[in-house]
Amino acid sequence: MKEYLQIRKGKLDDYLFCNQYGGQMQKDSITTMLYRYNHARGVRKTSIHLFRHTFAKNWILNKGDAFRLKAILGHSTMAMVNVYVGMWGKDLHKDFDDFNPLEKMRGVIGEREAIRMGR
């Protein structure tokens, strides 16, 4: 995306993906161009929708707010945000101990093991 934006050099109110005349690019054209671009770089699993899922998941993993993500994605319910994020078990473990309030009590409760997510 960074490479594309450097080449694109558009204005903030321009279409992100435009045709050669600066108008809105059709979905089929975007799909074809994305497919060609990714396959030329060895990426075999590719789609516009996959970008949306990847954005949502990375937003959450980078400590983004789920409520803001809901607004960005334009969803009416948090249940749909959960579908988009589609987090796997190992991702849920990331930073768990940092946010676990019981972990902060380690000195208070002695050397007993604080509650941790199963690994």
C-alpha positions in Angstrom: 0.0 0.0 0.0 2.9 2.4 0.8 4.4 1.7 -2.6 1.1 2.4 -4.3 0.5 5.6 -2.4 3.9 6.9 -3.3 3.2 6.2 -7.0 -0.4 7.4 -6.9 0.5 10.9 -5.5 -3.2 11.8 -5.2 -5.0 14.4 -3.2 -6.8 13.5 0.1 -10.2 13.7 -1.5 -9.3 11.6 -4.6 -10.4 8.1 -5.0 -7.9 5.7 -3.5 -8.1 3.4 -6.5 -8.8 5.5 -9.6 -8.9 4.8 -13.3 -6.5 6.6 -15.7 -8.8 9.6 -15.8 -9.0 10.1 -12.0 -12.5 8.6 -11.8 -13.6 5.7 -9.6 -12.1 2.4 -10.6 -14.6 -0.4 -11.1 -14.5 -3.3 -8.6 -13.6 -5.9 -11.3 -10.6 -3.8 -12.4 -9.4 -3.5 -8.8 -9.8 -7.2 -8.2 -7.8 -8.0 -11.4 -5.0 -5.5 -10.7 -4.7 -6.7 -7.1 -4.6 -10.3 -8.2 -1.8 -9.6 -10.8 0.2 -7.4 -8.3 0.1 -10.0 -5.5 0.8 -13.0 -7.7 3.8 -11.3 -9.3 5.2 -11.0 -5.7 4.4 -14.6 -4.7 1.2 -13.9 -2.7 -1.3 -16.6 -3.7 -4.2 -15.8 -1.3 -5.5 -12.5 -2.4 -8.8 -10.5 -2.5 -10.1 -7.1 -1.7 -12.1 -8.6 1.1 -9.0 -10.2 2.6 -7.5 -6.7 2.9 -10.5 -5.7 5.0 -10.1 -8.7 7.3 -6.4 -8.1 7.6 -6.9 -4.4 8.5 -9.5 -5.3 11.2 -7.3 -7.9 12.8 -4.2 -5.7 12.7 -6.2 -2.8 14.2 -7.1 -4.9 17.2 -3.6 -6.5 17.6 -2.1 -3.1 17.6 -4.4 -2.1 20.5 -6.9 -0.3 18.4 -10.4 0.3 19.9 -13.0 -2.2 18.8 -15.7 0.5 18.9 -13.8 2.7 16.5 -13.1 -0.3 14.3 -16.9 -0.9 14.2 -17.3 2.7 12.9 -14.5 2.5 10.4 -15.8 -0.8 8.9 -19.4 0.6 8.9 -20.9 -2.3 10.8 -24.1 -2.0 12.8 -23.3 -4.5 15.4 -20.2 -5.6 17.4 -21.0 -9.2 16.4 -20.0 -8.4 12.8 -16.8 -6.8 14.0 -16.0 -10.1 15.8 -16.5 -12.0 12.5 -14.1 -9.6 10.7 -11.4 -9.7 13.3 -11.5 -13.6 13.3 -8.7 -13.8 15.9 -6.9 -17.1 16.5 -5.9 -18.5 19.9 -2.2 -17.4 19.7 -3.3 -13.8 19.0 -5.4 -13.8 22.1 -2.4 -14.7 24.2 -0.4 -11.7 22.9 -0.1 -9.2 25.7 -2.5 -11.1 28.0 -0.2 -11.2 30.9 0.5 -7.4 30.5 -3.2 -6.7 30.9 -4.1 -9.4 33.5 -4.8 -7.5 36.8 -3.9 -10.6 38.8 -0.4 -10.6 37.3 0.1 -7.2 38.9 -0.7 -8.8 42.3 2.2 -11.3 42.1 4.1 -9.5 44.9 0.9 -9.2 47.0 -0.2 -12.9 46.7 3.3 -14.2 47.1 5.1 -16.4 44.6 2.0 -18.4 43.8 1.3 -18.6 40.1 -1.1 -15.9 38.9 -3.9 -16.9 36.5 -2.7 -17.2 32.9 -4.3 -18.1 29.6 -3.8 -21.7 28.7 -0.8 -22.3 26.4 
